[in-house]
Amino acid sequence: SERPPSEVFSIIGELFGHFDDLTDVYDIYKVETVGDAYIAGQAETPLTRKNSPLDVVRLGLDMVAEVLDWSRENGEKLTCRVGVHIGECVGGIVGSEMQRYHLFGKLISEVEILEATAPSSRVQVSGPLKEVVEGEQRNSSQVSRRGLEFEARRLAVLSTSKGETHSCEMVGGPTFLATYKH
């Protein structure tokens, strides 16, 4: 970035404040922030009261919309990418002085790949997550919230903006872009 660090800090702080509000709306746990990465999810109790992959994708879509709205209001060209996956990981407190809760496992690496290879201003999900969300939508009584649809990416290789490549098999197979139904 060509901005002074204090300005970047201010922008990220403002946007992450909006994201925090969205985690409250969807009852999603904010795990941590690392630089410009915002890491959140749902799990079994006691970490979260519910486990709704559908709501995690909705959070991602609303985060993208929040960044686009902020950019328009401030005359900026700022975007974000979101990756969502499903699976198991391990979490715990790390360190003895400045303790932090941190997640570990294959799931975390896979989510990082999904986020890094998502198109700008889009939410990319794994095939296994898509299947669970579609099942949740079929069985959901949440008629007040908009449904989701998925577009297959049809790529053999996922590429980051830095030119790194990853096979789709590294994230459970083909990936999909999520959107709200119109």
C-alpha distance (Angstrom), angle and dihedral (degrees) to the residues before:
residue distance angle dihedral
S1 . . .
E2 3.76 . .
R3 3.80 91.3 .
P4 3.78 124.4 100.3
P5 3.82 112.1 -98.4
S6 3.82 91.6 -114.6
E7 3.81 90.6 58.6
V8 3.83 92.6 47.4
F9 3.82 88.6 49.2
S10 3.81 90.6 51.5
I11 3.82 93.9 49.2
I12 3.80 93.8 46.6
G13 3.82 90.4 46.3
E14 3.79 91.6 52.6
L15 3.81 94.1 47.1
F16 3.80 93.8 44.2
G17 3.82 87.9 51.9
H18 3.82 87.6 57.9
F19 3.82 89.6 47.4
D20 3.82 89.9 51.3
D21 3.82 88.6 55.5
L22 3.81 89.6 51.5
T23 3.83 92.3 51.1
D24 3.81 86.9 57.2
V25 3.82 91.1 51.5
Y26 3.81 92.1 53.0
D27 3.83 98.2 32.8
I28 3.79 92.0 -120.3
Y29 3.79 124.7 154.5
K30 3.82 117.8 -120.0
V31 3.79 103.3 -142.4
E32 3.79 100.5 -176.7
T33 3.77 147.1 -52.1
V34 3.78 121.6 -119.2
G35 3.79 113.6 -173.0
D36 3.78 105.0 -52.6
A37 3.82 93.6 -16.6
Y38 3.80 118.6 106.0
I39 3.80 111.5 -161.8
A40 3.80 119.4 -163.7
G41 3.79 138.4 148.0
Q42 3.75 149.4 144.2
A43 3.76 130.5 -103.2
E44 3.75 140.9 162.4
T45 3.79 120.5 -59.3
P46 2.99 134.7 -48.8
L47 3.84 91.2 36.5
T48 3.81 92.6 52.9
R49 3.80 132.2 5.6
K50 3.78 92.6 -130.7
N51 3.78 139.0 20.6
S52 3.82 111.7 -140.9
P53 3.80 116.7 157.0
L54 3.83 86.1 -174.6
D55 3.80 90.2 62.3
V56 3.81 91.7 46.8
V57 3.82 89.6 57.5
R58 3.82 89.8 45.6
L59 3.81 88.2 53.2
G60 3.81 89.6 52.8
L61 3.80 92.7 49.8
D62 3.80 91.1 48.1
M63 3.82 90.8 48.7
V64 3.81 90.2 54.8
A65 3.83 90.2 47.8
E66 3.81 90.6 48.3
V67 3.82 91.8 54.1
L68 3.82 92.3 46.8
D69 3.82 91.2 48.6
W70 3.81 91.4 48.2
S71 3.82 90.1 49.1
R72 3.81 93.0 51.8
E73 3.80 92.9 46.4
N74 3.82 92.1 49.6
G75 3.81 99.0 38.7
E76 3.81 91.2 -117.6
K77 3.80 134.6 134.2
L78 3.78 100.8 -131.6
T79 3.81 125.7 145.1
C80 3.77 138.4 168.1
R81 3.80 138.6 -154.0
V82 3.79 126.8 -143.2
G83 3.81 130.8 -159.3
V84 3.82 123.0 -166.5
H85 3.81 127.9 -173.4
I86 3.78 138.1 157.7
G87 3.78 130.6 -130.7
E88 3.75 145.7 85.1
C89 3.77 129.6 -50.6
V90 3.77 137.7 160.5
G91 3.78 124.2 -117.4
G92 3.74 132.9 -168.9
I93 3.77 149.2 138.4
V94 3.80 113.8 -72.2
G95 3.78 124.2 -159.8
S96 3.77 135.0 15.4
E97 3.81 102.1 -121.5
M98 3.82 108.5 33.6
Q99 3.77 97.1 21.7
R100 3.79 118.6 -161.9
Y101 3.77 133.3 -179.9
H102 3.80 108.8 -121.7
L103 3.81 136.5 177.9
F104 3.80 124.2 -134.5
G105 3.79 135.9 -174.7
K106 3.77 146.5 72.5
L107 3.82 90.4 -63.7
I108 3.80 91.1 63.4
S109 3.82 92.5 52.4
E110 3.80 90.3 48.1
V111 3.81 92.9 50.4
E112 3.81 89.4 50.1
I113 3.82 89.8 54.3
L114 3.82 91.9 47.9
E115 3.81 91.1 50.9
A116 3.81 95.6 43.8
T117 3.83 93.1 49.3
A118 3.81 97.8 41.8
P119 3.79 115.7 112.5
S120 3.79 115.0 -106.6
S121 3.83 113.4 -78.0
R122 3.80 92.6 8.7
V123 3.79 138.0 111.2
Q124 3.81 113.5 -130.9
V125 3.80 118.7 -163.5
S126 3.78 133.8 -173.8
G127 3.80 122.9 -112.8
P128 3.83 93.0 -112.2
L129 3.82 90.8 52.1
K130 3.83 91.8 47.8
E131 3.82 90.7 54.2
V132 3.81 92.3 51.5
V133 3.83 92.6 46.7
E134 3.81 92.1 49.3
G135 3.81 89.3 51.6
E136 3.79 91.0 48.0
Q137 3.82 90.4 50.5
R138 3.83 91.5 51.6
N139 3.81 90.8 51.0
S140 3.80 98.3 36.8
S141 3.77 125.1 118.1
Q142 3.84 90.6 -167.1
V143 3.79 96.1 110.2
S144 3.81 90.4 154.5
R145 3.82 93.0 68.5
R146 3.78 124.9 70.3
G147 3.77 119.5 -105.7
L148 3.78 126.4 -123.8
E149 3.77 134.7 -124.5
F150 3.78 129.9 -163.5
E151 3.79 133.7 -140.5
A152 3.81 117.8 -156.8
R153 3.81 113.4 -125.2
R154 3.83 94.3 -151.0
L155 3.79 93.9 -156.3
A156 3.79 125.7 144.3
V157 3.80 91.1 -157.6
L158 3.80 131.0 29.9
S159 3.82 115.0 -140.6
T160 3.79 130.4 -161.1
S161 3.80 124.4 -142.8
K162 3.82 86.6 -105.1
G163 3.82 92.5 58.1
E164 3.81 97.7 -104.4
T165 3.80 113.9 142.5
H166 3.79 132.3 -149.6
S167 3.78 130.2 -177.9
C168 3.78 116.4 -118.9
E169 3.80 87.8 -121.8
M170 3.82 87.8 70.0
V171 3.83 88.1 69.0
G172 3.80 99.8 38.5
G173 3.81 99.6 -83.0
P174 3.80 133.8 -61.0
T175 3.79 117.7 9.9
F176 3.80 132.4 -138.2
L177 3.79 138.3 -151.9
A178 3.80 114.2 -128.4
T179 3.79 125.1 -143.1
Y180 3.79 136.3 165.8
K181 3.81 114.4 -99.3
H182 3.78 112.5 -105.8
